[in-house]
Amino acid sequence: MGERYNALVEHTREINNINAAAGLLGWDQQVNMPPGGAMARARQLATLARIGHELLVSDETARLIEDAEREIDGMAYDSDEASLVRVFKQDYQENTRLPSAYVAEFTRVTSEAHEVWAHARANDDFAHFRPALERIIALVIQGADYLGYQDHPYSAMLERYERGLTTTQVKDIFDGHKPRLVSLIAAVREHSDRVNDAVLHQVYDIDAQRAFAMDVVQAFGFDLARGHQAVAVHPFCSGTSRGDVRITTRFNAEWLNPALFGMMHEAGHAMYEQGYAEHLDGTALAGGTSLGVHESQSRMWENMIGRSRGFWTWAFPKLQAQFPAQLGNVDLDTFYRAINKVAPSFIRVEADEATYNLHIMLRFEIETGLITGQIKVADLPEEWNQRFEDMLGIAPTSDRVGVLQDIHWSAGLFGYFPTYALGNLLAAQYYEQAVAAHPNIPDDILQGKFDTLLGWLRENIHAHGRKFTADELTRKVTGEGINSAPYIAYLERKYSEVYGL
């Protein structure tokens, strides 16, 4: 390509390098860093955030974009060149609305808040976290004012994670599938005695759990030559490049689900990051296109594959061999039903497929209320508990399993939660297309063969990196925008079988 375009690419690589270094420090903060390093780490991350932001919004960036636009004029919309200039220009325009001092302050405050949140969660002490959260929300609101919005200030945050999506659209999507979801849960509840998950609540050696889960995610396609696994307070995936992608999980010695399905989930994210086209690495097109699409990958591998009967037809004998005392006398059908038990629970990341989106709808309502001031931080525990009971029928027994359970608010990630529910919907749409293209995929899964599915995802989802918005990519792959119908139909088929509805 021409000299001007190449100069822009190198400029995006410099920015990416700074952001990657910050990401590595953030990973270390949650996995290795002693608590005493929190204040210094906050300063370090703030400095990197300021430097990266200043480089992004510089006059040099504006000049490089303008020069590259002239040089690539007339190239196809979906070409790498036109896509990189278009996406990077959008990044530039968005970030020029945010002062570098604000970006540094936001990074410092949220970095410091991580340890505050972790301490508050461990000690069930919301009051300890409240001042930090009040400061973060004030900064989020300030950021929304800087960024601008149309229908709702919350849309300014949504745009950071799901470009082009508005608060009104999210509400419409949620309202559109909530009635059938609630109806399904009610039908299951009438027959709740048909499924017992006691087999999952036994003593499971943590080292043995880790070994089995690692075997599973490697079978899926998680490349350990370019990946790493560790333990953290809250499971997450992070990476500096497609050659260095790291996942974490947390273990429960008396419950099999959290670590096993959590690792499948994070591996789904990781395989996306390992799978975008190699020549995009380090550029403005590196990574996933949106968090909704990212979540579609993790939810697909965790649930549509990891909780499927076909998968466990292959995997259950291996799990029995790992835990003969616990599972040696358990049949496949009992285990399959156990891992798919529907029961309202407090912890989002441990929720079953049917009730999961209700957790997200709850957070969406609370976050929009916090941003508009209709909900005060001081009232959050009471507000959370009441809304949770209204929506899921159970009252949290502590703030640790209630308002303090997720890391996102300490990181300032308002607008992030809706993408989890959107990911469920997209996962069903994408999986339908994969099976339509390769009808042998279900049979492959029965044999522990996952490369056909992963190959389809690599070609149709992963390889593009950030070239397309989530809506553009979904229409390219499925011929339509996001649609809840396939997901609801999937749940209804699955739970009709599991519960004999």
C-alpha positions in Angstrom: 0.0 0.0 0.0 1.0 3.7 -0.3 3.4 5.6 2.0 0.7 7.7 3.7 -1.5 4.7 4.5 1.5 2.8 5.9 2.4 5.8 8.1 -1.1 5.7 9.5 -0.9 2.0 10.2 2.4 2.5 12.1 0.8 5.3 14.1 -2.0 3.0 15.1 0.5 0.3 16.2 2.2 2.8 18.5 -1.1 3.6 20.2 -1.9 -0.1 20.4 1.5 -0.8 22.0 0.8 1.7 24.8 -2.7 0.3 25.3 -1.3 -3.3 25.4 1.2 -2.3 28.0 -1.6 -0.8 30.1 -3.6 -4.0 29.6 -0.7 -6.1 30.8 -0.4 -4.0 34.0 -4.2 -4.3 34.5 -4.0 -8.1 34.2 -1.1 -8.2 36.6 -3.1 -6.1 39.0 -5.9 -8.6 39.2 -3.7 -11.7 39.2 -0.3 -11.1 40.8 0.0 -7.7 42.3 0.1 -7.4 46.1 -2.6 -5.1 47.5 0.0 -2.6 48.6 0.8 -1.8 45.0 -2.6 -0.4 44.2 -1.9 3.3 44.5 1.4 3.1 42.5 -0.3 0.9 39.8 -3.1 3.5 39.5 -0.6 6.2 38.8 1.2 4.0 36.3 -2.0 3.2 34.4 -3.1 6.8 34.5 0.2 7.9 32.9 -0.2 5.3 30.1 -3.8 6.2 29.6 -2.9 9.9 29.2 0.0 9.2 26.9 -2.1 6.9 24.7 -5.0 9.3 24.6 -2.8 12.3 23.8 -1.2 10.4 20.9 -4.6 9.3 19.6 -6.1 12.8 19.6 -3.0 14.6 18.4 -2.8 16.9 15.4 -0.5 14.3 13.8 -3.3 11.7 14.0 -5.7 14.1 12.2 -3.1 14.8 9.5 -2.3 11.1 9.0 -6.0 10.2 8.7 -6.6 12.9 6.2 -3.5 11.9 4.1 -4.5 8.2 4.2 -8.1 9.0 3.2 -6.9 10.7 0.0 -4.6 7.8 -0.8 -7.2 5.0 -0.4 -10.1 7.0 -2.0 -12.2 4.6 -4.1 -11.2 1.4 -2.3 -14.0 -1.1 -1.4 -15.8 -0.5 1.9 -14.8 -3.9 3.3 -11.1 -3.7 2.2 -8.6 -3.7 5.0 -7.3 -0.3 4.0 -10.7 1.5 3.9 -11.8 -0.3 7.1 -8.7 0.7 9.1 -9.0 4.3 8.1 -12.8 4.4 8.8 -12.6 2.6 12.2 -9.6 4.6 13.3 -11.2 7.8 12.3 -14.2 6.9 14.4 -11.9 6.2 17.3 -10.2 9.5 16.8 -13.5 11.5 16.6 -14.9 9.8 19.7 -11.8 10.3 21.8 -11.2 13.9 20.8 -14.3 14.7 22.8 -12.6 13.5 26.0 -9.8 15.7 27.5 -6.6 13.7 28.2 -6.7 14.9 31.8 -10.1 13.4 32.2 -9.0 10.1 30.7 -6.0 10.0 33.1 -8.2 10.8 36.1 -10.8 8.2 35.1 -8.1 5.6 34.8 -6.5 6.5 38.1 -9.8 6.5 40.0 -11.0 3.2 38.6 -7.7 1.5 39.1 -7.6 2.6 42.8 -11.3 1.4 43.1 -10.4 -2.2 42.1 -8.7 -2.9 45.5 -11.5 -1.0 47.3 -14.1 -3.1 45.6 -12.3 -6.4 46.2 -11.9 -5.5 49.9 -15.6 -4.5 50.2 -16.8 -7.7 48.4 -14.6 -9.9 50.6 -16.0 -8.3 53.7 -19.6 -7.7 52.6 -19.1 -4.0 53.2 -20.8 -1.8 50.7 -20.1 1.4 52.7 -16.4 0.8 52.1 -17.0 0.9 48.3 -19.6 3.7 48.3 -17.3 6.8 48.1 -15.3 5.3 45.2 -18.5 4.3 43.3 -19.9 7.8 43.8 -16.8 9.3 42.3 -16.8 6.9 39.4 -20.4 7.6 38.6 -19.8 11.3 38.6 -16.9 10.7 36.2 -19.1 8.5 34.0 -21.8 11.2 33.8 -19.1 13.8 33.0 -17.8 11.5 30.2 -21.3 11.2 28.8 -21.6 15.0 28.6 -18.2 15.2 26.8 -19.2 12.4 24.4 -22.7 13.6 23.7 -25.8 11.5 23.1 -29.3 11.7 21.5 -31.9 9.6 23.3 -30.3 9.1 26.8 -27.0 9.8 28.5 -26.5 6.1 28.9 -26.2 5.8 25.2 -22.9 7.6 25.3 -21.5 4.7 27.4 -23.2 2.0 25.2 -21.5 3.5 22.2 -18.1 2.7 23.7 -18.8 -1.0 23.7 -21.5 -1.5 21.0 -21.0 1.2 18.4 -24.3 2.5 16.9 -26.5 1.0 19.6 -28.8 3.3 21.7 -30.5 2.9 25.1 -33.9 2.9 23.3 -32.8 0.0 21.1 -31.6 -2.0 24.0 -34.8 -1.5 25.9 -36.8 -2.6 22.8 -34.7 -5.7 22.4 -35.1 -6.6 26.1 -38.8 -5.8 26.1 -39.2 -7.9 23.0 -38.1 -11.2 24.4 -38.7 -10.8 28.2 -42.3 -12.1 28.1 -41.4 -15.4 26.5 -38.4 -15.7 28.8 -40.6 -15.1 31.9 -43.2 -17.6 30.6 -40.6 -20.3 30.0 -39.1 -19.8 33.5 -42.6 -20.0 35.0 -43.3 -23.3 33.1 -40.0 -24.8 34.3 -40.7 -23.7 37.9 -43.9 -25.8 37.9 -41.8 -28.9 37.3 -38.7 -27.9 39.3 -38.6 -31.2 41.1 -37.8 -33.0 37.8 -34.1 -31.9 37.9 -31.7 -32.3 40.8 -28.2 -30.8 40.7 -26.9 -32.3 44.0 -24.3 -34.2 42.0 -22.5 -31.0 41.2 -22.3 -29.9 44.9 -19.6 -32.3 46.1 -16.0 -32.0 47.0 -14.1 -31.6 43.7 -10.3 -31.3 44.0 -9.3 -27.9 42.5 -6.2 -29.2 40.8 -8.3 -31.9 39.1 -10.9 -29.4 38.1 -8.2 -27.2 36.6 -6.7 -30.1 34.7 -10.0 -31.2 33.2 -11.1 -27.7 32.3 -7.8 -27.0 30.6 -8.1 -30.2 28.5 -11.6 -29.1 27.5 -10.7 -25.6 26.4 -7.7 -26.9 24.5 -9.9 -29.3 22.7 -12.2 -26.4 21.8 -9.2 -24.7 20.2 -7.6 -22.4 22.9 -4.0 -22.3 21.9 -1.7 -22.5 24.9 1.3 -21.6 22.8 -0.4 -18.2 22.6 -2.4 -18.3 25.8 -2.2 -18.5 29.6 -4.6 -19.4 32.4 -4.6 -18.0 36.0 -6.9 -17.3 39.0 -8.6 -14.0 39.7 -11.4 -12.7 42.0 -13.6 -12.2 39.0 -13.1 -14.2 35.8 -11.9 -12.3 32.7 -9.9 -12.5 29.5 -7.1 -10.1 28.5 -4.5 -9.9 25.9 -1.7 -7.8 24.4 -1.8 -9.4 20.9 -3.2 -12.5 19.1 0.0 -14.2 20.4 -0.6 -13.4 24.1 -4.1 -13.9 25.3 -4.8 -14.7 29.0 -7.8 -16.1 30.7 -8.7 -16.4 34.4 -11.3 -18.2 36.5 -12.1 -18.8 40.1 -12.5 -22.2 41.8 -15.0 -23.6 44.3 -13.9 -26.9 45.9 -17.5 -27.8 46.6 -19.2 -26.9 43.3 -18.0 -28.0 39.9 -19.8 -25.4 37.7 -18.0 -22.1 38.4 -14.5 -22.9 37.3 -15.4 -25.4 34.5 -18.0 -23.3 32.7 -16.2 -20.1 33.6 -13.1 -21.4 31.8 -15.1 -22.4 28.8 -16.6 -18.9 28.7 -13.3 -17.1 28.9 -11.8 -19.4 26.3 -14.5 -18.4 23.9 -13.3 -14.8 24.3 -9.7 -15.9 24.0 -10.2 -17.8 20.8 -11.8 -14.7 19.3 -8.7 -12.7 20.2 -6.4 -15.5 18.9 -8.4 -15.7 15.7 -8.5 -12.3 14.0 -6.3 -12.2 10.9 -2.6 -12.1 11.6 -1.9 -9.1 9.5 -4.3 -7.0 11.6 -2.3 -7.6 14.8 -1.3 -4.5 16.5 -3.3 -2.2 14.2 -6.6 -0.3 14.8 -8.4 -3.3 13.5 -7.0 -5.8 16.0 -9.4 -7.4 18.4 -13.2 -8.1 18.5 -15.6 -5.8 16.8 -17.9 -5.2 19.8 -18.5 -6.6 23.3 -21.8 -8.1 22.1 -20.1 -10.1 19.4 -17.3 -11.0 21.8 -19.9 -12.3 24.3 -21.6 -14.3 21.6 -18.4 -16.3 21.3 -18.0 -16.9 25.1 -21.7 -17.8 25.6 -21.7 -20.1 22.6 -18.8 -22.2 23.8 -19.9 -22.1 27.5 -23.6 -22.9 26.9 -24.6 -23.9 23.4 -21.6 -26.3 23.2 -20.5 -26.7 26.8 -23.9 -27.5 28.2 -25.1 -29.5 25.3 -26.0 -33.2 25.4 -23.8 -33.8 22.4 -20.7 -32.4 24.1 -21.2 -34.4 27.3 -21.8 -37.6 25.4 -18.1 -37.2 24.5 -16.8 -35.5 27.6 -18.7 -37.1 30.5 -16.7 -40.4 30.5 -13.5 -38.3 30.7 -15.0 -36.3 33.7 -16.0 -39.6 35.4 -12.4 -40.8 35.0 -11.2 -37.6 36.6 -13.7 -37.8 39.5 -14.6 -41.5 39.9 -15.8 -41.2 43.5 -18.1 -38.3 42.8 -19.4 -39.3 39.3 -18.6 -43.0 38.7 -22.1 -44.1 39.4 -23.9 -41.1 37.8 -25.4 -41.6 34.4 -25.1 -39.1 31.5 -28.8 -38.0 31.6 -28.7 -37.1 35.3 -25.5 -35.1 34.8 -26.8 -33.4 31.7 -30.0 -32.3 33.5 -28.0 -31.2 36.5 -25.8 -28.8 34.6 -28.9 -27.4 32.9 -31.0 -26.9 36.1 -33.0 -23.7 36.0 -33.2 -22.0 39.4 -33.0 -18.3 40.2 -29.6 -17.5 41.8 -27.8 -14.5 43.1 -24.6 -14.6 41.1 -24.8 -13.5 37.5 -21.8 -15.5 36.2 -23.2 -18.7 37.8 -26.8 -18.2 36.5 -28.5 -20.7 34.3 -29.2 -19.9 30.6 -32.9 -19.2 31.2 -32.6 -16.7 34.0 -29.3 -15.1 32.9 -30.7 -12.3 30.7 -32.9 -11.2 33.7 -29.7 -10.5 35.6 -28.7 -8.2 32.7 -32.1 -6.5 32.5 -31.9 -5.7 36.2 -28.5 -4.1 35.8 -29.6 -2.2 32.8 -32.5 -0.7 34.8 -30.2 0.2 37.7 -27.4 1.7 35.6 -29.8 3.9 33.6 -31.3 5.0 36.9 -27.8 5.8 38.4 -26.8 7.8 35.4 -30.0 10.0 35.4 -29.9 10.4 39.2 -33.2 8.5 39.8 -31.2 6.0 41.9 -28.7 7.2 44.5 -25.6 5.3 45.3 -26.4 5.4 49.0 -29.7 3.5 48.2 -28.1 0.9 45.9 -28.2 -2.1 48.3 -31.9 -1.7 49.1 -32.7 -0.8 45.5 -30.8 -3.8 44.2 -32.4 -6.3 46.6 -35.9 -5.1 46.0 -35.6 -5.1 42.2 -33.8 -8.5 42.3 -36.6 -10.1 44.3 -39.2 -8.5 42.0 -37.5 -9.9 38.9 -36.1 -13.2 40.1 -38.2 -14.1 43.1 -35.4 -14.3 45.6 -33.9 -11.7 48.0 -30.0 -11.5 48.2 -28.7 -12.6 51.5 -25.8 -10.1 51.5 -24.3 -7.3 49.4 -21.5 -9.7 48.6 -23.9 -11.8 46.5 -25.9 -8.7 45.6 -24.8 -5.3 44.6 -21.0 -6.0 45.1 -20.8 -9.2 43.1 -19.4 -7.8 39.8 -16.2 -6.0 39.1 -17.6 -3.8 36.3 -18.6 -0.7 38.3 -15.2 -0.5 40.0 -13.7 -0.4 36.6 -16.1 2.3 35.4 -17.7 -0.1 32.8 -21.1 1.4 32.7 -22.9 0.5 29.5 -21.1 -2.8 29.4 -23.7 -5.1 30.9 -26.3 -5.1 28.1 -23.7 -6.6 25.8 -23.9 -9.8 27.8 -27.5 -10.3 26.9 -27.0 -9.3 23.3 -24.2 -11.9 23.2 -26.7 -14.6 24.0 -29.0 -13.6 21.2 -26.1 -13.3 18.7 -24.7 -16.7 19.7 -27.9 -18.4 18.7 -28.1 -16.5 15.4 -24.4 -17.3 14.5 -24.7 -21.0 15.6 -27.7 -21.5 13.4 -25.7 -20.1 10.4 -22.7 -22.3 11.2 -24.9 -25.5 11.3 -26.7 -24.4 8.2 -23.3 -24.2 6.4 -22.0 -27.4 8.0 -24.8 -29.7 9.1 -22.2 -32.2 10.4 -21.3 -29.9 13.3 -23.6 -31.5 15.9 -22.2 -35.0 14.9 -18.7 -33.6 15.2 -19.3 -32.4 18.7 -20.5 -35.9 19.7 -17.0 -37.1 18.8 -15.2 -34.3 20.5 -14.3 -32.6 17.2 -14.7 -28.8 17.3 -12.5 -27.6 14.4 -15.4 -27.4 11.9 -17.3 -25.0 14.2 -14.2 -23.0 15.1 -13.1 -22.8 11.5 -16.5 -21.4 10.5 -16.2 -18.8 13.4 -12.7 -18.0 12.4 -13.7 -17.3 8.8 -17.0 -15.5 9.4 -16.5 -13.8 12.7 -13.0 -13.7 14.1 -10.9 -13.0 11.0 -12.5 -9.6 10.4 -11.3 -8.1 13.7 -12.9 -4.6 14.0 -13.6 -4.1 10.3 -17.4 -4.1 10.8 -19.8 -2.9 13.4 -21.8 -5.6 15.2 -24.8 -4.8 13.1 -22.8 -4.9 9.8 -21.2 -8.2 10.8 -24.5 -9.8 11.9 -26.2 -8.8 8.7 -23.3 -10.0 6.6 -23.4 -13.4 8.4 -27.1 -14.0 9.0 -28.8 -11.6 6.5 -30.6 -9.7 9.4 -29.9 -7.6 12.4 -29.9 -8.8 16.0 -32.9 -11.0 16.6 -34.0 -12.6 19.9 -36.3 -15.2 18.2 -33.5 -17.9 17.6 -32.3 -17.6 21.2 -35.7 -18.0 22.7 -36.6 -20.9 20.4 -33.3 -22.5 21.4 -34.1 -22.1 25.1 -37.7 -23.4 24.7 -36.5 -26.5 22.8 -33.8 -27.2 25.3 -35.8 -26.8 28.5 -38.8 -28.6 27.1 -36.6 -31.6 26.8 -34.7 -31.2 30.1 -37.9 -30.7 32.1 -40.4 -32.6 29.9 -42.6 -29.6 29.3 
